Amino acid sequence: MLKKTLLTTSIVFGGLLSSVNAAQWHMPTPYGDANLPTKLAYQFAEEIKQNTDGDLNITVHSGASLVKHTEIPRAVKTGQVQMGEIFIGIMGNTHPVFKHDNIPFLATNFDDAEKLWQAAKPEMEKQLKKEGMKLLYTVAWPAQGLYTKKAINSLSDIEGSRMRAYSPSTSRLADLMDTTPTTIQVPEIPQAFSTGIIDAMITSPTTGVNGQAWDYLSHYNDIQAWIPKNMVVVNMRSFKRLDKDVQKIIMDAAAKVEKQGWEQVRINAKQDTDSLAKNGIAVSTPTAELANEFNAIGKIMTQEWLDESGSEIKTLLENYQQ
């Protein structure tokens, strides 16, 4: 039995009003069980449980069942929960560094996305620390594609439509596409399309497969816009209360699942794109006109990102582009 003492803490959150031992941790995640980040979250929790001989038990609450996605950062920061998974881009209004992987056409393949992540990681950790959180690991999504109810050859074909948004950067992208940004979280996508709340979205092939996109739309354009990531963070105070041995177990498990995630997402991207086609969605690549229009938007958003940022973002970009 691993010898350690886990301090007692209190969780005050909705129906979880109780005093519990700190060995019982809660980890809300925004996505359902079929998604790679959630599968890895369960694996992460199980490995920690086994390697601490059950002395640290992390309950994963998937699909935003415990905390709404947009509220997870605050829940972890304030200690309402000890740990949580967050789509990095939703924190874009907190500091510009959180926008780094929502900038269109800055990093559009996995090798570049990993390089961009390594350039951004030091500043990410610095900003999270200011928020009272510690970064544990990240999981990438496949490159983002354009889902619509009709073929899109240029941005004029989608002008005036309602575009799903889920972060400050995707809202700005929708504006630059001359569409109307509409905030819709993943569980709400099928109903939003079916009821006409949205007409289009940019998201991964994985999200399309898990939400059975073929039931409510017909076209997927593999524009390879960007490769976003989820991150798993822990409340800094809760983490520091643990024995050093337990902290090491957590960080070792985090490194393991991050490595596995970057490997598996490459496989999933192709499999899920193939699944869209097999289920009747017309899968295409962008026309030269559409690609040029998106690249122009990407340059605008990159410059806007630099203009709103301090020297740390300029340094980040320089390190990435070396």
N, C-alpha and C positions, 0 to 999 in steps of 0.2 A: 504494500500500500504506500503510495506516494505521501510522504509526510509534509503536511502544510496546514496552514490555518487560513480559511477564507472568512473575511469579516462579514458581519451581518449588515444588511442594507435594507432599505425600504423601497418598494415600487408602489407609486401611487399613479395609477393609470386606468381610467374607466372602471371596468369591473374588476381590475386587479388590485383593489385596495386591501393590502395585507402586508404584514411584516414577514419577510422570508429570508432564508439564508442566502448569502451571495452566491452559493454554489448553484442556485437555480437562476439562470440567466434567460433573458428573452431577446429574440432577434427577429424583428419584423422585416419582411422583404416585400417588394412591390409586385413581383411576378408570380405566376402560377407554377405548379410543380413540374410541368412539362418543359420549362425553360432551363437551359444550361446553368445560368447563375444560381437558380434555386436548387437544382440537383447538387451543385457544388457546395451550396450552403449546408444542406443536409449532411453531405460527406464531411465537411469541415467540422460541424458540430459533433458528429459521431466519432471522428478521430480524436477530438479533444476529450470526449467522454471516456473513450477507451484508454487513452494515454494518461489520464488522471485517475484511473480506476473508479470512474463514476463520481469523483468528488467535484467536478465542474460539469454541470448538465445544462446545455444550451438548447432551449426550445425554439425552433424555427417556426415563425408564423408567416406563411406564404400568402401571396395574392392580396396583399394589403388588408388582411383579415384582422389584424390587431391595430395597425396604424396606417392611415392614408399615406400614400407615397410622399406627397409634398410635406408631410408633417414629420417624416422619419428623422431628418437632420436635427430638428429641434428636440425630438423625443430623446435622441442619443445625447445631444449636447447637455440637456438639463438632467439627465440621469433617470428619466422616466422609464427608459429601457437601457440595458447595458450595451447593446450592440445593434447594428442595423445595416441594411443594404440600401444603397442610394444610386440612382442614375446620376452620374457626375454633373451632367448639364443642368439639372434642375437647381443647382446652387450657383448658377451663373450670375445672379444678382448680388451674391455675397462677395465675390472677388473675381476678376477677369480670368484668373488661372483655371477656374472651373469650366470655362467655355472652350478650353483648348481642343477637345475632341468633338466639338459640335460645329467647328468651322468647316464649311463645305469645301471639299477638294484640296484640303491642306495635307491630309494623309488618307489615301484611298486604298491602300493594300495593307496587309497585316504586318509586313516587315517595317513599313514606314510608321504604322500606328504604334508598334512597340518602341520604335526609336523616338517618336513624339512623346510617348509615355515616360520614357527614361529622362527626357529633357524636362518634362513638366513635374515629375515626381517630387524633387526637393521643395519647390514652391508649394505644391499641393500639401505636403506634410507640414510645412510652416504655417499655412493658413488654417488647416484643420486643427493644429495645436492651439491656435488663437481662439478657436471655437470650442475648445475643451474636448477634442476628439483625436484619436490616433488612427492612422490608416493601417489596415491589416492586409487587404489584397484587392486586386481588381479582376474583373472578368469582361473581356471584350465581346461585343456583338458582331455579327457579320456586317459588311458594308451596307449602308442604307440605300434602298431603292424606292422608286415612285410607284405607288398603287393608285389606280384610277378605274373609272367605269367605262373608259373609252381609250383608244389609241392616242398617244401624245407625241407629236412630231416637233413641236416648238412650244414655247411658253404661251403663245397666243391661244393655243388649244385649251389651256387650263385657266386663262385669265377670268377673274371674277368668281371663281369657284371657292368653296369653303375647304380650307386645308387644316388638317389636324396639326396642332402644336402641343408640345409637351415640355418646353424649356424656353428661356428667353431667346436663345439662338434660333430655335425653330420658328418662333413667332416672327423674328426679324426676317428669316428666310422666306416665310410665307408672304410677308409684306413686299419683299423685293421681287417675288414671283407674280405680283399683282393678284394675289389671292387673299382671302380673309382668314387670318389665323383663328382657330377655334380649339380651346384647350380640352383635350379628351385623353383620359388615362386608358391604359391597355384593356382592362376588363370591360370598358364601355364602348370599344371600337365597333363590334358587330352591330349593336343597336344604333350607334351614331350613324353608320352608313345606311342601315335599313330604314331609318326614319328621316334621312336627308339632312341630318345635322352637319355632316361633313360629306364632301365629294371626293376627296383625295387625301393621301397621307404619304409621308416619307418615313419608312421604317425598315427593319431588317426582314429578310425572307423567313427567319425563324418566327417572328411575331405573326407574320401572315399565315404560316402553317399552323401554329398553335391556336390561332383564332379562326381557322378555316375560312380564309379570306375569299375563297371561291364561292361561298354562299352569298356574298353581297357585292362583289366587284369582279371585273373581268380581265384587267391588264396589270402587268408588273413590268416596269422599265428598270433594268439593272444599271442605274446611273452611277453606282459606286460613289455615293456622295461623301460619306465619311464613316469612320469606324468608332462608334461611341463605346463607352465602358460603364459598367457598374462598379462601385467600390463598396467594400465592407469596412465599417469603422466601429470603433469601440469607445465608450466613454472613458476619457483619460483617467479620471479619478478612480473608476471601478477597476481599470486595468492595473493601476499602480498599487492597489490594495492587495493584489494577488502576490503569492510567493514568486520569487524569481524563476523557480523551476516551472511553475504553471505559465508564467509569461512566455517562457521559451517554448513550451509545448504549443501555445497558441500561435506564436510567430512561425514556428516550424510548419504547423498545419496550414497556415496562411500561405507560406511560400510554396508549399506542395500543390495546393488547389489553384493558385495563380498560374503556375507552370502548366498544370493540366488543362486549365481553361484556355490558355493561348493555343495549345495544341489541338484541343477538341473543337474550338470554334471554327478553325479552318476546314475541318471535316463537315461540320454542321452546315456551313454556308453553302457548300455545293449540294449536299443532300436536300436541304430545305428549298433551294431554288429549283431543283429537279422535281420536288414534290408539288410545288406550285403548278408547274407545267403538267404533271401527271393528273392533276385534279382539274384541269381545264382552263387555267389562267394562261392568257397569252403572254409569254415571257419574251422580252426584247431588250436590245441595247439601244442607247440613245442615238438619234440621228446626229450628224455633224452640227446642224444648227442648234439642236437642244443642248448638246455638249458644250458648245461655245457660249451659249447663254448662261448655263450653270457655272462655267468657269469664270465668266465675268462677274457673276454674283459672288462667287467664292473670293475673288480679289477684293471686292468691295467690303465683304464681311471681315476679311483678314485685316484690311486697313483700318476699319472701324474698331476692331479689337485692339489694334496697336494704339490708335488715337485715344481710347478711353483708359489705357493702361499705363502703369509706371514702367520703369526701366526693367523690372523683373520679367515682363512679358517679351520685351525686345531681346533680352538675354536668352530666354527660353527658345524663341524662334531661331536665334543665331546658333544655339547649341544643336537644335534639331536639324538645321540646314547644313551643318558642317559635314 
